[in-house]
Amino acid sequence: MAASVLHSTTFIFPSPNHRCFNPLSSIPQFSLRPRRRPPNPMAHASNIDTQEALLQDGERLYLGMDFGTSGARFALIDKQGIIHSQGKKDYPLYTSEETIDWAKSWKTTLFSLLEDVPDYLRHLVASISIDGTSATTIIVDSNTGGPIWRPFLYNESCPDALPMVKSIAPPNHTVCSGTSTLCKLVSWWNTEDSNKKSALLLHQADWLLWLLHGKLGVSDYNNALKVGYDPELDSYPPWLLAQPYAQLLPSVIAPGTSIGCLKEDVRTQFGFPEDCVVCTGTTDSIAAFLAARATEPGKAVTSLGSTLAIKLLSTSRIEDARFGVYSHRLDDKWLVGGASNTGGAVLRQLFNDEQLKKLSENINPLKVSPLDYYPLNAVGERFPVADPNLAPSYAGCIRGQKAM
């Protein structure tokens, strides 16, 4: 039976015996599902005294941040997975030439979340990591790290690049979708006339983590999947490395691996300890899967936020771009799934908060709806069928017949 997670939570936290760890091999050690302490008798004390009383001498905390489609959040946990602090922020929308400056928005949100971490707990933070939306792509200057092109969002399709990508990749490979990171890279490569020698491709989580550790050009094999990285071979495939734009590809290491210590200016600004390290990240839907702690093959997690993602733990790797199905590596197993453009953001377009509350009260989860809607924000779907021309359907049809 699949678990459901409303918006993905944070994910990458070191184990008790390591400064940083690979969560793919550490799931059985302790629950990553957020838990709270039971009411404690010191509730009358100050918040600072209460928090210190909950922690044992020398105990460290681990900070994870989730950058979703409409906002970001953080959770600060101990080695048992118990939350000591959490918070969230909506993205501020900065506009430049009538387009949203997403890079500036994400950067502002990152440091705003760090500011919201209670200052009396910051000195206990042992590591920091970030998950981001899969296939959100940023082309940056390889010397300065600054974006040299507007970010390509997770669900943005680049059909102009699809024929070229299909001509070099194996049939029905994960990159053979207009929304893949590789299609976005190829589209930029074919249209941008500036000096490409100083360009570098990063994913959303990579770039945000770089702001914290300062070592440009590092990614993880979960985020790099849709640019063509082969997690089974643990390398970029020869057909990709033979392309002229291969020079833009970042180096890839396992999720949860220590990249380096927190930059000194960030550390001193926020009061984090000198030994606080920054770890490679993952994607937001994998974060949701790990948070649900589904450890047996056949278990699945549906994460519902602005969009909808499904992940199922499997012993087999399955990929078919025609249906938007792909597999992420999870230690010696695979996370098979896909991501749909339908989700909570569609409801936000159609209803306000009060309407959603009232309508939700009338839902009977034991009764199958006779309505045959397919809600989308715009034309185009990724999963369960990869169709850039699929139109949303709000016709109110009854299954098998037209509505009266």
GIJO-V957895 format. One line per field, one symbol per residue. ss: DSSP state (H for helix, E for strand, C for the rest). psi: psi as a letter, one per 20 degrees, with the letter a starting at -180 (. if undefined). burial: # if it has 9 or more other ideal C-beta (glycine too) atoms within 8 Angstrom, else .. A space follows every 50 residues. Layout:
ss: ???
psi: ???
burial: ???
This chain:
ss: CCEEEECCCCCCCCCCCCCCCCHHHCHHHCCCCCECCCCCCCCCCCHHHH HHHHCCCCCCEEEEEEECCCEEEEEEECCCCEEEEEEEEECCCCEECCEE CHHHHHHHHHHHHHHHCCCCCHHHEEEEEEEECCCCEEEEECCCCCECCC CECCCCCCHHHHHHHHHHCCCCCCCCCCCCHHHHHHHHHHHCCCCHHHEE EEEHHHHHHHHHHCCCCEEECCHHHHHCEECCCCEECHHHHCCHHHHHCC EEECCCCEEEECCHHHHHHHCCCCCCEEECCEEHHHHHHHHHCCCCCCCE EEEECCCEEEEEEECCCCCECCCCEEEEEECCEEEEEEEECCCHHHHHHH CCHHHHHHHHHCCCCCCCCCECCECCCCCCECCCCCECCCCCECCCCECC ECCC
psi: pqqppopqarhopqrhjqgqroihjjgigqpippqqqrpqikhirqhghg ghhhprpjprrppqpoobhiarrqporaiijpphqrrqqqppopqoljqp nhghgggghghhghhipphiihiiphrprpqrppjoppprpighiqpjqq qprhjpqmhhigggghihqqpkqhilphiqhghggggghihpiroihjqp pqrghgghhhhhhjopkparighigjiipoigilrpqhhgiiqhjhiipr qprqqjpphrqpqhhgghhikqrhjpqpqqbarhhhggghhiloippiqq popochapqppppqiqpppohhjkprpqpndjaqoparpqiqahhghhhh qrghgggghhhjpoiipppiqmqnpqhrppqhpjpnoijpqqokikqppi rqq.
burial: .##.#.#########....#####.##....#.##....#........## #.#.#...##########..#########.#######.#.#..#...... ###.######.###..##..##.##################...#.#... ##.##.##..##.##..##...##################.#...#..## #############..################....##.##....##.### .########.###..##..#.##..###################....## #####.########...##.#.########..###############... .....#..#.............#.##...####.##.#.#.##...##.. ....
